[in-house]
Amino acid sequence: MRLHSLRARITLVFVLLMLAAQAAAFIVINSVITSIAHRNADEQLAVAQRVFKQVLRSNSEMLTQAAGVVAADFGFRQAIASHDEKTVASALANHGDRIHADIVMLADLDGKLIADSSSPVHAGMAFPFPKLLHAVERNGDASTIGMIDGKPYQIVAVPIKAPLVIAWVAMGFLIDDSMASDMSSLTALDVSFLDVHADGRWSVLASSLPAAARHRMQNASTLSDDNYATRLVKLQSDGEPIAVMLQRSLSEAMAPFHRLQSTLLLITLVGVLISIIGSMFTARSVTRPIAALTQFSRRIGQGDYAEPIDVTHQDEIGELASAFNQMREGIAEREQRITELAYMDRLTSLPNRALFNDRLQQAIGVALRAEHPLSVMMMDLDRFKYVNDTLGHPIGDLLLCEVAKRLRGALHRSTDTVARLGGDEFAVLLPTDDTDAAKLIANRMLKALEEPITIEGQLVDVGASIGIVTCPHNGADMNVLLRRADIAMYVAKRTNTGYALYDEKHDQNSAERLSLMSELRQAVEHDQLTLYYQPKVDLCTQKVKYVEALVRWDHPTRGFVSPDQFIPFAEQTGYIKTISRWVADKAIRQCALWHEQGLELAVSVNVSARELIQSSLPDTFSALLRKYGVAPEWIWIEITESAIMDDPNHAIETLDRLHALGIRLSIDDFGTGYSSLAYLKRMPVDEIKIDKSFVMGMFDHKDDETIVRSTIDLGHNMGLKVVAEGVETEEMLMRLKDLRCDLAQGYHLSRPLPPEKLEAWLHEWQESAEAA
């Protein structure tokens, strides 16, 4: 049994309680016994005192009677009268022997000793107890305790009359050890006679004590003793005070109770033993069901909820066991619910990131052990933020549920897993590394999302971008695969291809873009960025009145860095706002310089989607116009169609404020976004630019030429100028003239040039135009 166990503590408590009770009883009873023994000893001392006094009185009476016989003896009186010393001495000795007196004395009326049986030499000396004689003279007889030659005696004296008092006769017993022993036998006490001196010291005259005890009493500093009950009785004495010490041994007084004490001790030990045995059984009856409950709780802690605990008691422990069973059921239900919440997405009921990662990790293990390859797809919805911000989060949630439903429908095999990782991000796990099969499923998913989606009567248009990786070809680590699938997804989003297979160069580009981000900040701060300007030629007059400002980066170690490399990344990180501010400042400043030189050129600057939703954008341009003294109509702002559609209401509000300043507005890359004519009609734009992909494909794809023609007609019908960008050949230029396009821009006419080279180009172009 462990010392710190509940069973040991219960047993210990019971034993301690029993010990405390028995000890208390023993102490009380022992105290009573001691009190009784002391009281008995005191009573014995009181009785012994009375007995002692009675013995002294008996001795005194015996001596008085014997002395009276002597005093009444006629012959003795004649011998006194005739001074017959021999007769007197003989009579005194005979009478003393008859009562065993130790001393007999005869004194004359002057108090001189006539005879002394203890020593003849005392004759003629003074009677040793004059006070005794005075008492006899008053009372007729008297007794006292006195010292003769250092020995104590009990003395009685009577007068001798013939008929008048002619002498005094005294008889006495010696108080010695024998007398003390006799007194001890009568009283069952120890008796000691003491000579108490004036200075408080004492001398033991006689005692019934053994020699050692007598020696201790003689040398003790006090007459009291813890081992004895004592009583000091002062005796009537003539001379030095004499007292008798009556003593009762307390150990002897306690002796009759020793058996009772032993019996009590035995009862205590038996009670403790019974308590130990009983407490062990009681503790066991308590701890056994508790141990069962402990084992049951351990099973619950290990996740084993299968078997309930048996309820065999109808007491509090039984209630506790029933409560444990209820707890088991509750925990099992809650754990099942928690597991569902932990591994399932509550909104779409798809597996969540945790469950997807777990299945992916297991699938990777199987793929590596059994050579069962797999593919992972990462999918992100396009324009979901726009839906959320425009129609509200409840509509966004319903849209996610519909997307989840369609994705499940696009996966035909039970081994395929589709999960929602969070937000508008989904992932798919396929047990195959066949890229063609993965592409087929990706197309199926994209096609499922192309079907019209109606949420609460609202038609919602969304698309998706999918990144695809295979294991082990693209990696055998879960985090690596997910990261590379994410990279491929952003490649698909950036290139508008719907899906993209991971390529190692994508990883390199990601690392390079991350490095470029920190270097781009330095580029702005250290003037590594410059503005180039590409002219726009009026196809009717052949004049150049407009140029577009394009940013270029001359990296100190990388050399020329294409805008296609750093602009998209800057847009994702938000640093595009800093670059846009810088471009606007430099372009407007250059516009002012050209006008000072007599070059009437209008400058176009590009504004990103992040800038367009900033309410401070019109104020920024207004401040720059005032700073450099540039007329608003000399500045054009180009906005991509997709930038407007991210938040059309806010974008149109910003465009209205810019237009109110007098700034001209142009929609860049027209035809590649998702704007509707309703939005286009609301926008205060002055110009649309046909995307170069359509212009460059006019002679290869009939549809592209149709789009170009329709866009030109649409723009003219809405009163807008139309600019075609990406003009690379003379053939394209002539075709655009035939389609009545207003302006053309492209490498066939001029590459983007720095300001000084543009000025030279303008001079050459004007000369050639005049010559033509």
FENBELPE-V704342 format. One record per residue. NEAR is the number of other C-alpha atoms within 8 Angstrom. Layout:
near->NEAR
near->NEAR
This chain:
near->5
near->5
near->6
near->6
near->8
near->8
near->12
near->12
near->10
near->11
near->12
near->8
near->8
near->11
near->12
near->8
near->8
near->11
near->10
near->8
near->8
near->10
near->9
near->8
near->8
near->11
near->8
near->8
near->8
near->9
near->8
near->8
near->10
near->9
near->8
near->8
near->11
near->11
near->8
near->9
near->12
near->9
near->8
near->10
near->15
near->8
near->9
near->11
near->10
near->8
near->10
near->10
near->8
near->8
near->8
near->8
near->8
near->8
near->9
near->12
near->8
near->9
near->14
near->13
near->8
near->12
near->14
near->9
near->8
near->12
near->13
near->9
near->8
near->6
near->6
near->13
near->13
near->8
near->12
near->10
near->8
near->6
near->6
near->9
near->9
near->6
near->9
near->12
near->11
near->8
near->10
near->12
near->10
near->8
near->10
near->14
near->8
near->7
near->9
near->7
near->13
near->10
near->12
near->15
near->13
near->12
near->14
near->11
near->9
near->5
near->10
near->12
near->15
near->10
near->13
near->14
near->11
near->7
near->6
near->8
near->4
near->9
near->10
near->7
near->7
near->7
near->9
near->5
near->9
near->8
near->7
near->12
near->12
near->8
near->11
near->13
near->9
near->6
near->7
near->9
near->12
near->12
near->10
near->11
near->13
near->15
near->10
near->8
near->4
near->5
near->10
near->12
near->12
near->13
near->14
near->15
near->16
near->15
near->14
near->13
near->10
near->7
near->4
near->6
near->10
near->11
near->11
near->14
near->15
near->12
near->17
near->13
near->12
near->12
near->12
near->10
near->9
near->8
near->9
near->16
near->12
near->8
near->10
near->12
near->8
near->7
near->11
near->6
near->12
near->14
near->15
near->14
near->13
near->13
near->12
near->12
near->10
near->5
near->4
near->6
near->7
near->9
near->9
near->12
near->11
near->11
near->14
near->12
near->10
near->6
near->6
near->7
near->8
near->11
near->8
near->8
near->9
near->9
near->6
near->7
near->4
near->5
near->6
near->6
near->8
near->5
near->7
near->10
near->14
near->11
near->8
near->8
near->9
near->8
near->9
near->8
near->10
near->11
near->7
near->10
near->12
near->14
near->12
near->12
near->13
near->15
near->12
near->14
near->10
near->12
near->7
near->8
near->12
near->11
near->7
near->7
near->8
near->8
near->7
near->7
near->9
near->8
near->8
near->9
near->9
near->8
near->8
near->12
near->8
near->8
near->10
near->11
near->8
near->8
near->11
near->11
near->8
near->8
near->12
near->11
near->8
near->8
near->13
near->9
near->8
near->9
near->10
near->8
near->9
near->9
near->8
near->8
near->11
near->8
near->8
near->9
near->8
near->8
near->10
near->10
near->7
near->6
near->6
near->8
near->10
near->4
near->5
near->7
near->9
near->5
near->8
near->5
near->7
near->8
near->6
near->7
near->10
near->11
near->9
near->8
near->12
near->9
near->8
near->10
near->10
near->8
near->8
near->11
near->9
near->8
near->8
near->9
near->8
near->8
near->8
near->8
near->8
near->8
near->9
near->8
near->9
near->8
near->11
near->12
near->11
near->7
near->6
near->9
near->7
near->11
near->13
near->14
near->11
near->9
near->10
near->12
near->9
near->8
near->8
near->10
near->9
near->8
near->10
near->14
near->8
near->10
near->13
near->11
near->7
near->6
near->7
near->10
near->13
near->15
near->15
near->14
near->12
near->15
near->12
near->11
near->11
near->9
near->10
near->10
near->8
near->10
near->12
near->11
near->9
near->7
near->8
near->9
near->8
near->6
near->12
near->12
near->9
near->9
near->10
near->10
near->10
near->9
near->9
near->11
near->8
near->11
near->11
near->9
near->7
near->10
near->9
near->7
near->5
near->6
near->6
near->11
near->9
near->12
near->12
near->16
near->10
near->8
near->5
near->10
near->11
near->12
near->13
near->11
near->12
near->12
near->11
near->11
near->11
near->7
near->7
near->6
near->8
near->13
near->9
near->8
near->10
near->10
near->8
near->9
near->11
near->11
near->8
near->10
near->13
near->9
near->6
near->8
near->10
near->8
near->10
near->5
near->5
near->6
near->8
near->9
near->8
near->10
near->10
near->12
near->16
near->16
near->19
near->16
near->14
near->15
near->14
near->10
near->6
near->10
near->9
near->11
near->7
near->10
near->6
near->9
near->15
near->10
near->8
near->12
near->15
near->10
near->13
near->18
near->17
near->10
near->11
near->15
near->13
near->6
near->6
near->7
near->8
near->10
near->14
near->12
near->8
near->13
near->7
near->6
near->6
near->11
near->10
near->8
near->8
near->9
near->8
near->8
near->11
near->8
near->8
near->9
near->11
near->8
near->8
near->9
near->8
near->8
near->12
near->11
near->7
near->6
near->7
near->11
near->10
near->9
near->12
near->12
near->13
near->15
near->13
near->12
near->13
near->12
near->11
near->6
near->5
near->8
near->9
near->11
near->11
near->11
near->13
near->11
near->14
near->10
near->10
near->12
near->12
near->11
near->10
near->6
near->4
near->7
near->7
near->8
near->11
near->8
near->9
near->6
near->9
near->13
near->9
near->8
near->10
near->11
near->12
near->7
near->7
near->8
near->9
near->12
near->11
near->7
near->9
near->12
near->8
near->9
near->12
near->11
near->9
near->9
near->12
near->14
near->9
near->8
near->13
near->11
near->8
near->11
near->10
near->7
near->6
near->6
near->7
near->7
near->12
near->12
near->14
near->12
near->14
near->9
near->10
near->13
near->12
near->11
near->10
near->13
near->10
near->8
near->7
near->6
near->10
near->11
near->7
near->8
near->9
near->9
near->8
near->11
near->12
near->8
near->6
near->9
near->7
near->10
near->7
near->10
near->9
near->12
near->13
near->13
near->12
near->12
near->14
near->12
near->15
near->11
near->12
near->13
near->12
near->10
near->12
near->9
near->6
near->8
near->12
near->12
near->8
near->14
near->11
near->10
near->9
near->10
near->11
near->7
near->9
near->8
near->13
near->13
near->14
near->13
near->13
near->12
near->12
near->12
near->8
near->8
near->9
near->8
near->9
near->6
near->6
near->6
near->9
near->8
near->7
near->7
near->9
near->10
near->10
near->10
near->12
near->14
near->13
near->16
near->14
near->11
near->7
near->12
near->16
near->11
near->10
near->13
near->7
near->5
near->8
near->8
near->7
near->11
near->13
near->8
near->9
near->12
near->9
near->8
near->9
near->12
near->8
near->8
near->13
near->10
near->7
near->6
near->7
near->11
near->11
near->14
near->13
near->15
near->12
near->12
near->16
near->10
near->7
near->7
near->6
near->12
near->10
near->8
near->8
near->10
near->11
near->7
near->8
near->7
near->13
near->11
near->12
near->14
near->15
near->12
near->9
near->9
near->10
near->10
near->8
near->9
near->11
near->9
near->8
near->7
near->8
near->11
near->8
near->8
near->8
near->9
near->8
near->8
near->8
near->9
near->8
near->8
near->9
near->6
near->5
near->4
